[in-house]
Amino acid sequence: MSLLPTHSLGFALLDWLEHYCVHGPGDVEGDPVLLDDEFATFLLHCYEVDKTGQRRVRRGVISRPKGRAKSELAAFIAVAEAVGPVRFSHWAKAGEMSPWGYCYDEGEPVGKPVKRPEVLCFATEYGQAGNTYDAVRYICQTSKALQADYPGIDVGLTRIILPQGGQITPESAADSSKDGGKSTFVVFDETHLWVLPRLKRLHQVVLRNLLKRKVAAGRAFEPTTMY
């Protein structure tokens, strides 16, 4: 991943994340987000589009050691997938600017939110799912910029209801088959632990669910710990 993609929604998305997101619970909780080069490059590739604006990546996996803030990155992306500009809308005109102040280059892909998103934060147990979902909750409750520009986000312990329809929920792989779901974005946290046959089956079922809503163009993100 040394070369940056020619067309990516990721350039504007990086600016969106740094404008609207804050760090989750921990030593730097509530501080503004500044993504480093590795995470930024990863997201640029995840949100690459072709010349027609179609996504080129459906499933992004990042494997790094413990302590790399992979689950927090998952939370940032989950918030963006809930309300942010994550699907192709059109090619930017000269001087076009986003609602939050990002200035597009002429011909750069411009994003739009997913209509009625269904965002799932999966893990092998609810406690682990909290790694991502707790950070999502904290961001939605704490970010003044997010609250100002996306009013009406209803934050709860077991679900977040989005103002234009849709929701974010924590999910346990231990007690849910999820067959028949119509998700638009899924976090599979720590998939190096998904070794049991039922977990592998669930993983495949949820990936297939992402294909059901063609316009929403569902995608998955898998942060996992390096061997």
Accessible surface in RSA format (square Angstrom, percent):
REM  Atomic radii and reference values for relative SASA: ProtOr
REM  Chains: A
REM  Algorithm: Lee & Richards
REM  Probe-radius: 1.40
REM  Slices: 20
REM RES _ NUM      All-atoms   Total-Side   Main-Chain    Non-polar    All polar
REM                ABS   REL    ABS   REL    ABS   REL    ABS   REL    ABS   REL
RES MET A   1   136.42  70.6  77.27  51.1  59.16 140.9  71.94  61.2  64.49  85.4
RES SER A   2   109.09  92.2  72.74  97.1  36.35  83.7  56.98 121.3  52.11  73.0
RES LEU A   3   149.49  83.3 143.76 102.8   5.73  14.4 144.88 101.7   4.61  12.4
RES LEU A   4    97.85  54.5  73.94  52.9  23.90  60.1  74.01  52.0  23.83  64.1
RES PRO A   5    13.42   9.8   0.17   0.2  13.26  48.2   8.22   6.8   5.20  32.3
RES THR A   6   117.72  83.7  88.25  89.5  29.47  70.2  60.00  80.6  57.72  87.3
RES HIS A   7    50.55  27.6  49.18  34.2   1.37   3.5  34.21  35.3  16.34  19.0
RES SER A   8     0.61   0.5   0.00   0.0   0.61   1.4   0.00   0.0   0.61   0.9
RES LEU A   9     5.06   2.8   3.94   2.8   1.12   2.8   4.25   3.0   0.82   2.2
RES GLY A  10     0.00   0.0   0.00   N/A   0.00   0.0   0.00   0.0   0.00   0.0
RES PHE A  11    69.26  34.7  63.05  39.1   6.21  16.2  64.05  38.8   5.22  14.9
RES ALA A  12     3.43   3.2   3.43   5.3   0.00   0.0   3.43   4.8   0.00   0.0
RES LEU A  13     0.55   0.3   0.40   0.3   0.16   0.4   0.40   0.3   0.16   0.4
RES LEU A  14    25.30  14.1  25.23  18.1   0.06   0.2  25.30  17.8   0.00   0.0
RES ASP A  15    53.70  37.6  49.61  49.4   4.09   9.7   6.75  15.9  46.96  46.8
RES TRP A  16     0.00   0.0   0.00   0.0   0.00   0.0   0.00   0.0   0.00   0.0
RES LEU A  17     0.08   0.0   0.08   0.1   0.00   0.0   0.08   0.1   0.00   0.0
RES GLU A  18    57.95  33.3  43.34  32.8  14.60  34.8  10.92  21.1  47.02  38.4
RES HIS A  19    85.74  46.9  63.96  44.5  21.78  55.7  44.29  45.6  41.44  48.2
RES TYR A  20     4.00   1.9   3.44   2.0   0.56   1.5   0.40   0.3   3.60   4.4
RES CYS A  21     2.87   2.2   0.05   0.1   2.82   6.6   0.00   0.0   2.87   3.1
RES VAL A  22    19.59  12.9  19.59  17.7   0.00   0.0  19.59  17.0   0.00   0.0
RES HIS A  23    38.48  21.0  38.48  26.7   0.00   0.0  24.70  25.5  13.78  16.0
RES GLY A  24     4.32   5.3   0.00   N/A   4.32   5.3   2.13   5.8   2.19   4.9
RES PRO A  25    80.80  58.9  53.56  48.8  27.24  99.0  53.98  44.6  26.82 166.7
RES GLY A  26    45.98  56.7   0.00   N/A  45.98  56.7  34.96  95.9  11.02  24.7
RES ASP A  27   158.85 111.3 115.66 115.1  43.19 102.1  38.17  89.8 120.69 120.4
RES VAL A  28    75.48  49.7  73.94  66.9   1.54   3.7  75.48  65.6   0.00   0.0
RES GLU A  29    84.88  48.7  69.15  52.3  15.73  37.4  16.06  31.1  68.82  56.2
RES GLY A  30    28.83  35.6   0.00   N/A  28.83  35.6   9.83  27.0  19.00  42.6
RES ASP A  31    66.04  46.3  65.41  65.1   0.63   1.5  11.39  26.8  54.66  54.5
RES PRO A  32   108.67  79.2  97.65  89.0  11.02  40.1  98.93  81.7   9.74  60.6
RES VAL A  33     6.26   4.1   1.14   1.0   5.12  12.3   1.25   1.1   5.01  13.6
RES LEU A  34   147.12  81.9 125.48  89.8  21.64  54.4 125.48  88.1  21.64  58.2
RES LEU A  35    20.59  11.5   5.65   4.0  14.94  37.6   7.07   5.0  13.52  36.4
RES ASP A  36    64.19  45.0  53.09  52.8  11.10  26.3  43.93 103.4  20.27  20.2
RES ASP A  37   122.74  86.0 117.97 117.4   4.77  11.3  36.82  86.7  85.92  85.7
RES GLU A  38    62.81  36.1  52.00  39.3  10.82  25.8  39.99  77.4  22.82  18.6
RES PHE A  39    10.79   5.4  10.79   6.7   0.00   0.0  10.79   6.5   0.00   0.0
RES ALA A  40    18.92  17.4  18.92  29.2   0.00   0.0  18.92  26.6   0.00   0.0
RES THR A  41    31.87  22.7  31.77  32.2   0.10   0.2  13.30  17.9  18.57  28.1
RES PHE A  42    12.94   6.5  12.89   8.0   0.05   0.1  12.89   7.8   0.05   0.1
RES LEU A  43     0.06   0.0   0.06   0.0   0.00   0.0   0.06   0.0   0.00   0.0
RES LEU A  44     8.64   4.8   8.64   6.2   0.00   0.0   8.64   6.1   0.00   0.0
RES HIS A  45    33.35  18.2  33.25  23.1   0.10   0.3  23.18  23.9  10.17  11.8
RES CYS A  46    13.45  10.2  12.63  14.1   0.82   1.9   5.88  14.9   7.56   8.2
RES TYR A  47     3.17   1.5   2.31   1.3   0.85   2.2   2.89   2.2   0.28   0.3
RES GLU A  48    31.62  18.2  31.38  23.7   0.23   0.5   0.11   0.2  31.50  25.7
RES VAL A  49     6.24   4.1   3.45   3.1   2.79   6.7   3.45   3.0   2.79   7.6
RES ASP A  50    48.25  33.8  44.35  44.1   3.90   9.2  22.92  53.9  25.34  25.3
RES LYS A  51   176.46  86.1 158.90  97.5  17.55  41.8 102.14  91.9  74.32  79.2
RES THR A  52    96.37  68.5  75.75  76.8  20.62  49.2  79.50 106.8  16.87  25.5
RES GLY A  53     4.81   5.9   0.00   N/A   4.81   5.9   0.00   0.0   4.81  10.8
RES GLN A  54   116.18  65.0 114.52  83.7   1.66   4.0  32.83  69.9  83.36  63.2
RES ARG A  55    68.22  28.6  48.43  24.7  19.79  47.1  15.12  20.7  53.10  32.2
RES ARG A  56   154.06  64.7 116.77  59.5  37.28  88.8  18.91  25.8 135.15  81.9
RES VAL A  57    41.98  27.6  38.57  34.9   3.42   8.2  41.81  36.3   0.18   0.5
RES ARG A  58    79.66  33.4  71.45  36.4   8.20  19.5  19.63  26.8  60.02  36.4
RES ARG A  59   109.55  46.0  89.88  45.8  19.67  46.8  23.75  32.5  85.80  52.0
RES GLY A  60     7.95   9.8   0.00   N/A   7.95   9.8   5.94  16.3   2.01   4.5
RES VAL A  61    72.94  48.0  49.05  44.4  23.88  57.6  49.05  42.6  23.88  64.8
RES ILE A  62     6.56   3.7   4.23   3.2   2.33   5.6   6.56   4.7   0.00   0.0
RES SER A  63    37.96  32.1  34.94  46.6   3.02   7.0  26.16  55.7  11.80  16.5
RES ARG A  64    68.41  28.7  68.41  34.9   0.00   0.0  12.03  16.4  56.38  34.2
RES PRO A  65    73.98  53.9  71.89  65.5   2.09   7.6  73.98  61.1   0.00   0.0
RES LYS A  66   159.68  77.9 134.57  82.6  25.12  59.8 103.22  92.9  56.46  60.1
RES GLY A  67    84.12 103.7   0.00   N/A  84.12 103.7  41.87 114.9  42.25  94.6
RES ARG A  68    62.18  26.1  56.55  28.8   5.63  13.4  31.87  43.6  30.31  18.4
RES ALA A  69    47.10  43.3  30.77  47.5  16.32  37.1  44.29  62.4   2.81   7.4
RES LYS A  70    12.70   6.2  10.81   6.6   1.89   4.5   3.63   3.3   9.06   9.7
RES SER A  71    23.84  20.1  21.89  29.2   1.96   4.5  13.80  29.4  10.04  14.1
RES GLU A  72    33.71  19.4  31.03  23.5   2.68   6.4  14.40  27.8  19.31  15.8
RES LEU A  73     0.65   0.4   0.16   0.1   0.48   1.2   0.33   0.2   0.32   0.9
RES ALA A  74     0.00   0.0   0.00   0.0   0.00   0.0   0.00   0.0   0.00   0.0
RES ALA A  75     0.00   0.0   0.00   0.0   0.00   0.0   0.00   0.0   0.00   0.0
RES PHE A  76     5.23   2.6   5.23   3.2   0.00   0.0   5.23   3.2   0.00   0.0
RES ILE A  77     4.39   2.5   4.34   3.2   0.05   0.1   4.39   3.2   0.00   0.0
RES ALA A  78     0.00   0.0   0.00   0.0   0.00   0.0   0.00   0.0   0.00   0.0
RES VAL A  79     1.70   1.1   1.65   1.5   0.05   0.1   1.70   1.5   0.00   0.0
RES ALA A  80     0.02   0.0   0.01   0.0   0.01   0.0   0.01   0.0   0.01   0.0
RES GLU A  81     0.46   0.3   0.05   0.0   0.40   1.0   0.00   0.0   0.46   0.4
RES ALA A  82     5.18   4.8   1.13   1.7   4.05   9.2   1.13   1.6   4.05  10.7
RES VAL A  83    12.72   8.4   9.21   8.3   3.51   8.5  11.79  10.2   0.93   2.5
RES GLY A  84     0.68   0.8   0.00   N/A   0.68   0.8   0.16   0.4   0.52   1.2
RES PRO A  85    10.50   7.7   8.80   8.0   1.71   6.2   8.84   7.3   1.67  10.4
RES VAL A  86     0.04   0.0   0.02   0.0   0.02   0.1   0.04   0.0   0.00   0.0
RES ARG A  87    16.98   7.1  16.17   8.2   0.81   1.9  16.98  23.2   0.00   0.0
RES PHE A  88    47.34  23.7  32.36  20.0  14.98  39.0  32.36  19.6  14.98  42.9
RES SER A  89    45.80  38.7  21.43  28.6  24.36  56.1   2.00   4.3  43.79  61.4
RES HIS A  90    72.51  39.6  69.94  48.6   2.57   6.6  62.07  64.0  10.43  12.1
RES TRP A  91    82.52  33.1  71.35  34.5  11.16  26.2  55.77  29.7  26.74  43.4
RES ALA A  92     5.49   5.0   0.00   0.0   5.49  12.5   0.00   0.0   5.49  14.5
RES LYS A  93   159.87  78.0 155.50  95.4   4.38  10.4 102.49  92.2  57.39  61.1
RES ALA A  94    74.84  68.8  48.26  74.5  26.59  60.5  49.78  70.1  25.06  66.4
RES GLY A  95    63.12  77.8   0.00   N/A  63.12  77.8  33.65  92.3  29.47  66.0
RES GLU A  96    43.71  25.1  34.49  26.1   9.23  22.0  27.52  53.2  16.19  13.2
RES MET A  97   117.10  60.6  91.31  60.4  25.78  61.4  60.64  51.6  56.45  74.8
RES SER A  98     8.47   7.2   0.03   0.0   8.44  19.4   2.17   4.6   6.31   8.8
RES PRO A  99   135.80  99.0  91.86  83.7  43.95 159.8 105.06  86.7  30.74 191.1
RES TRP A 100    30.96  12.4   9.69   4.7  21.28  50.0  16.11   8.6  14.85  24.1
RES GLY A 101    45.52  56.1   0.00   N/A  45.52  56.1  22.29  61.2  23.23  52.0
RES TYR A 102    40.17  18.8  36.95  21.0   3.22   8.4  27.78  20.9  12.39  15.3
RES CYS A 103    74.49  56.3  58.49  65.2  16.00  37.6  24.00  60.8  50.49  54.4
RES TYR A 104     9.65   4.5   4.70   2.7   4.95  12.9   1.55   1.2   8.10  10.0
RES ASP A 105   105.72  74.1 101.44 101.0   4.28  10.1  27.01  63.6  78.71  78.5
RES GLU A 106   132.80  76.2 103.74  78.5  29.07  69.2  30.44  58.9 102.36  83.6
RES GLY A 107    31.87  39.3   0.00   N/A  31.87  39.3  26.86  73.7   5.02  11.2
RES GLU A 108    17.93  10.3  12.37   9.4   5.56  13.2  16.33  31.6   1.59   1.3
RES PRO A 109     2.35   1.7   2.15   2.0   0.20   0.7   2.15   1.8   0.20   1.2
RES VAL A 110    10.99   7.2  10.99  10.0   0.00   0.0  10.99   9.6   0.00   0.0
RES GLY A 111    12.97  16.0   0.00   N/A  12.97  16.0   0.31   0.9  12.66  28.4
RES LYS A 112    98.06  47.8  96.66  59.3   1.40   3.3  47.80  43.0  50.26  53.5
RES PRO A 113    75.60  55.1  65.20  59.4  10.40  37.8  65.36  54.0  10.24  63.6
RES VAL A 114    10.99   7.2   0.84   0.8  10.15  24.5   4.33   3.8   6.66  18.1
RES LYS A 115   178.58  87.1 165.87 101.8  12.71  30.3 115.61 104.1  62.96  67.1
RES ARG A 116   150.23  63.1 147.34  75.1   2.89   6.9  50.13  68.5 100.10  60.7
RES PRO A 117     4.72   3.4   4.25   3.9   0.47   1.7   4.25   3.5   0.47   2.9
RES GLU A 118    46.71  26.8  46.69  35.3   0.01   0.0   9.49  18.4  37.21  30.4
RES VAL A 119     0.05   0.0   0.00   0.0   0.05   0.1   0.00   0.0   0.05   0.1
RES LEU A 120     6.80   3.8   6.80   4.9   0.00   0.0   6.80   4.8   0.00   0.0
RES CYS A 121     0.72   0.5   0.69   0.8   0.04   0.1   0.72   1.8   0.00   0.0
RES PHE A 122     0.95   0.5   0.00   0.0   0.95   2.5   0.00   0.0   0.95   2.7
RES ALA A 123     0.00   0.0   0.00   0.0   0.00   0.0   0.00   0.0   0.00   0.0
RES THR A 124    30.14  21.4  23.18  23.5   6.96  16.6  14.80  19.9  15.35  23.2
RES GLU A 125   104.51  60.0 104.01  78.7   0.50   1.2  25.85  50.0  78.66  64.2
RES TYR A 126   123.83  57.8 113.60  64.6  10.23  26.6  83.90  63.0  39.93  49.2
RES GLY A 127    60.17  74.2   0.00   N/A  60.17  74.2  40.91 112.3  19.26  43.1
RES GLN A 128    23.60  13.2  18.30  13.4   5.30  12.6  18.66  39.7   4.94   3.7
RES ALA A 129     0.84   0.8   0.00   0.0   0.84   1.9   0.84   1.2   0.00   0.0
RES GLY A 130    12.68  15.6   0.00   N/A  12.68  15.6  11.89  32.6   0.79   1.8
RES ASN A 131    78.91  54.4  60.25  58.2  18.65  44.9  14.99  36.1  63.92  61.8
RES THR A 132     1.20   0.9   1.20   1.2   0.00   0.0   1.20   1.6   0.00   0.0
RES TYR A 133     3.61   1.7   3.61   2.1   0.00   0.0   3.61   2.7   0.00   0.0
RES ASP A 134    66.83  46.8  64.75  64.4   2.08   4.9  14.79  34.8  52.05  51.9
RES ALA A 135     5.82   5.4   5.49   8.5   0.33   0.8   5.49   7.7   0.33   0.9
RES VAL A 136     0.00   0.0   0.00   0.0   0.00   0.0   0.00   0.0   0.00   0.0
RES ARG A 137    46.51  19.5  46.51  23.7   0.00   0.0   0.99   1.4  45.52  27.6
RES TYR A 138    48.40  22.6  47.17  26.8   1.23   3.2  35.29  26.5  13.11  16.2
RES ILE A 139     0.00   0.0   0.00   0.0   0.00   0.0   0.00   0.0   0.00   0.0
RES CYS A 140     6.51   4.9   2.30   2.6   4.21   9.9   0.00   0.0   6.51   7.0
RES GLN A 141    92.59  51.8  70.07  51.2  22.52  53.6  25.75  54.8  66.84  50.7
RES THR A 142    47.70  33.9  35.62  36.1  12.07  28.8  32.75  44.0  14.95  22.6
RES SER A 143     3.70   3.1   2.29   3.1   1.41   3.2   1.41   3.0   2.29   3.2
RES LYS A 144   169.97  82.9 161.15  98.9   8.81  21.0 114.71 103.3  55.25  58.9
RES ALA A 145    32.63  30.0  21.24  32.8  11.39  25.9  29.52  41.6   3.11   8.3
RES LEU A 146     0.21   0.1   0.21   0.1   0.00   0.0   0.21   0.1   0.00   0.0
RES GLN A 147    78.63  44.0  69.51  50.8   9.12  21.7  32.85  69.9  45.79  34.7
RES ALA A 148    75.32  69.3  43.12  66.5  32.19  73.2  54.80  77.2  20.52  54.4
RES ASP A 149    77.71  54.4  51.59  51.4  26.12  61.8  15.77  37.1  61.94  61.8
RES TYR A 150    46.79  21.8  43.52  24.8   3.27   8.5  30.92  23.2  15.88  19.6
RES PRO A 151    89.94  65.5  80.52  73.4   9.41  34.2  83.78  69.2   6.16  38.3
RES GLY A 152    59.56  73.4   0.00   N/A  59.56  73.4  36.35  99.8  23.20  52.0
RES ILE A 153    30.87  17.6   8.15   6.1  22.72  54.8   8.15   5.9  22.72  61.6
RES ASP A 154    68.90  48.3  63.35  63.1   5.55  13.1  22.80  53.7  46.10  46.0
RES VAL A 155    35.22  23.2   9.31   8.4  25.91  62.4   9.31   8.1  25.91  70.3
RES GLY A 156    18.00  22.2   0.00   N/A  18.00  22.2  18.00  49.4   0.00   0.0
RES LEU A 157   137.24  76.4 120.05  85.9  17.19  43.2 120.05  84.3  17.19  46.3
RES THR A 158   100.01  71.1  92.44  93.7   7.58  18.1  68.32  91.8  31.69  47.9
RES ARG A 159    74.75  31.4  74.75  38.1   0.00   0.0  25.74  35.2  49.02  29.7
RES ILE A 160     0.00   0.0   0.00   0.0   0.00   0.0   0.00   0.0   0.00   0.0
RES ILE A 161    67.25  38.3  67.15  50.0   0.11   0.3  67.15  48.4   0.11   0.3
RES LEU A 162     7.63   4.2   3.62   2.6   4.00  10.1   3.76   2.6   3.86  10.4
RES PRO A 163    50.38  36.7  14.54  13.3  35.84 130.3  22.80  18.8  27.57 171.4
RES GLN A 164   159.87  89.4 136.83 100.0  23.04  54.9  62.81 133.7  97.06  73.6
RES GLY A 165    14.48  17.9   0.00   N/A  14.48  17.9  11.31  31.0   3.17   7.1
RES GLY A 166    14.22  17.5   0.00   N/A  14.22  17.5   8.69  23.8   5.52  12.4
RES GLN A 167    65.67  36.7  65.67  48.0   0.00   0.0   8.97  19.1  56.70  43.0
RES ILE A 168     0.73   0.4   0.73   0.5   0.00   0.0   0.73   0.5   0.00   0.0
RES THR A 169    14.92  10.6  14.92  15.1   0.00   0.0  14.34  19.3   0.58   0.9
RES PRO A 170    21.06  15.4  14.23  13.0   6.83  24.8  14.23  11.8   6.83  42.4
RES GLU A 171    18.22  10.5  18.22  13.8   0.00   0.0   0.09   0.2  18.13  14.8
RES SER A 172     3.02   2.6   2.76   3.7   0.26   0.6   0.04   0.1   2.98   4.2
RES ALA A 173     5.41   5.0   0.00   0.0   5.41  12.3   0.00   0.0   5.41  14.3
RES ALA A 174    58.03  53.4  32.88  50.7  25.16  57.2  32.94  46.4  25.09  66.5
RES ASP A 175   100.35  70.3  63.14  62.8  37.22  88.0  43.93 103.4  56.42  56.3
RES SER A 176    31.45  26.6  16.63  22.2  14.82  34.1  16.39  34.9  15.06  21.1
RES SER A 177    82.64  69.8  66.27  88.4  16.37  37.7  49.48 105.4  33.16  46.5
RES LYS A 178    59.37  29.0  48.82  30.0  10.56  25.1  18.44  16.6  40.94  43.6
RES ASP A 179   112.79  79.0  86.00  85.6  26.78  63.3  19.70  46.4  93.09  92.8
RES GLY A 180    47.16  58.2   0.00   N/A  47.16  58.2  27.92  76.6  19.24  43.1
RES GLY A 181    20.78  25.6   0.00   N/A  20.78  25.6  19.06  52.3   1.72   3.8
RES LYS A 182   118.94  58.0 116.56  71.5   2.38   5.7  59.35  53.4  59.59  63.5
RES SER A 183     1.39   1.2   0.92   1.2   0.47   1.1   0.00   0.0   1.39   1.9
RES THR A 184     0.12   0.1   0.12   0.1   0.00   0.0   0.00   0.0   0.12   0.2
RES PHE A 185     1.28   0.6   1.28   0.8   0.00   0.0   1.28   0.8   0.00   0.0
RES VAL A 186     0.00   0.0   0.00   0.0   0.00   0.0   0.00   0.0   0.00   0.0
RES VAL A 187     0.18   0.1   0.18   0.2   0.00   0.0   0.18   0.2   0.00   0.0
RES PHE A 188     0.00   0.0   0.00   0.0   0.00   0.0   0.00   0.0   0.00   0.0
RES ASP A 189     1.71   1.2   1.71   1.7   0.00   0.0   0.70   1.6   1.01   1.0
RES GLU A 190    20.76  11.9  20.76  15.7   0.00   0.0   4.24   8.2  16.52  13.5
RES THR A 191    25.48  18.1  14.26  14.5  11.22  26.7   9.74  13.1  15.73  23.8
RES HIS A 192    79.41  43.4  54.35  37.8  25.06  64.1  56.31  58.0  23.11  26.9
RES LEU A 193    86.31  48.1  77.81  55.7   8.51  21.4  79.35  55.7   6.96  18.7
RES TRP A 194    13.44   5.4   5.16   2.5   8.28  19.4   5.16   2.8   8.28  13.4
RES VAL A 195    96.06  63.2  84.64  76.6  11.42  27.5  84.64  73.5  11.42  31.0
RES LEU A 196    86.88  48.4  86.76  62.1   0.12   0.3  86.88  61.0   0.00   0.0
RES PRO A 197    86.09  62.7  83.36  76.0   2.73   9.9  85.78  70.8   0.31   1.9
RES ARG A 198   105.68  44.4  99.51  50.7   6.16  14.7  53.87  73.6  51.80  31.4
RES LEU A 199     4.76   2.7   4.76   3.4   0.00   0.0   4.76   3.3   0.00   0.0
RES LYS A 200   119.21  58.2 116.11  71.2   3.11   7.4  64.66  58.2  54.56  58.1
RES ARG A 201   151.21  63.5 146.14  74.5   5.07  12.1  74.89 102.4  76.32  46.3
RES LEU A 202     9.80   5.5   6.33   4.5   3.47   8.7   9.26   6.5   0.55   1.5
RES HIS A 203    16.60   9.1  16.60  11.5   0.00   0.0  11.21  11.6   5.39   6.3
RES GLN A 204    88.59  49.5  88.57  64.7   0.03   0.1  31.36  66.8  57.23  43.4
RES VAL A 205    25.14  16.5  24.98  22.6   0.16   0.4  24.98  21.7   0.16   0.4
RES VAL A 206     0.33   0.2   0.33   0.3   0.00   0.0   0.33   0.3   0.00   0.0
RES LEU A 207    12.72   7.1  12.50   8.9   0.23   0.6  12.70   8.9   0.02   0.1
RES ARG A 208   135.80  57.0 132.32  67.5   3.48   8.3  62.67  85.6  73.13  44.3
RES ASN A 209     3.56   2.5   3.56   3.4   0.00   0.0   0.00   0.0   3.56   3.4
RES LEU A 210     1.07   0.6   0.10   0.1   0.98   2.5   0.10   0.1   0.98   2.6
RES LEU A 211    75.37  42.0  70.97  50.8   4.40  11.1  74.56  52.4   0.81   2.2
RES LYS A 212    93.09  45.4  63.90  39.2  29.19  69.5  57.48  51.7  35.62  37.9
RES ARG A 213    62.36  26.2  56.23  28.7   6.13  14.6  27.41  37.5  34.95  21.2
RES LYS A 214   162.78  79.4 139.84  85.8  22.94  54.6 105.41  94.9  57.37  61.1
RES VAL A 215   144.23  94.9 121.80 110.3  22.42  54.0 129.25 112.3  14.97  40.6
RES ALA A 216     8.35   7.7   2.29   3.5   6.06  13.8   7.06   9.9   1.29   3.4
RES ALA A 217    24.88  22.9  20.75  32.0   4.12   9.4  24.88  35.0   0.00   0.0
RES GLY A 218     0.51   0.6   0.00   N/A   0.51   0.6   0.23   0.6   0.28   0.6
RES ARG A 219    12.65   5.3  12.65   6.5   0.00   0.0   7.43  10.2   5.22   3.2
RES ALA A 220     4.00   3.7   0.62   1.0   3.38   7.7   0.62   0.9   3.38   8.9
RES PHE A 221     4.48   2.2   4.48   2.8   0.00   0.0   4.48   2.7   0.00   0.0
RES GLU A 222     4.06   2.3   4.06   3.1   0.00   0.0   0.00   0.0   4.06   3.3
RES PRO A 223     0.29   0.2   0.18   0.2   0.11   0.4   0.18   0.1   0.11   0.7
RES THR A 224    13.90   9.9  13.90  14.1   0.00   0.0  13.87  18.6   0.02   0.0
RES THR A 225    19.67  14.0  13.73  13.9   5.95  14.2  13.73  18.4   5.95   9.0
RES MET A 226    73.30  38.0  61.45  40.7  11.85  28.2  35.21  29.9  38.09  50.5
RES TYR A 227   245.01 114.4 182.80 104.0  62.22 161.9 174.79 131.4  70.22  86.6
END  Absolute sums over single chains surface
CHAIN  1 A    10930.6       8686.6       2244.0       6175.9       4754.7
END  Absolute sums over all chains
TOTAL         10930.6       8686.6       2244.0       6175.9       4754.7
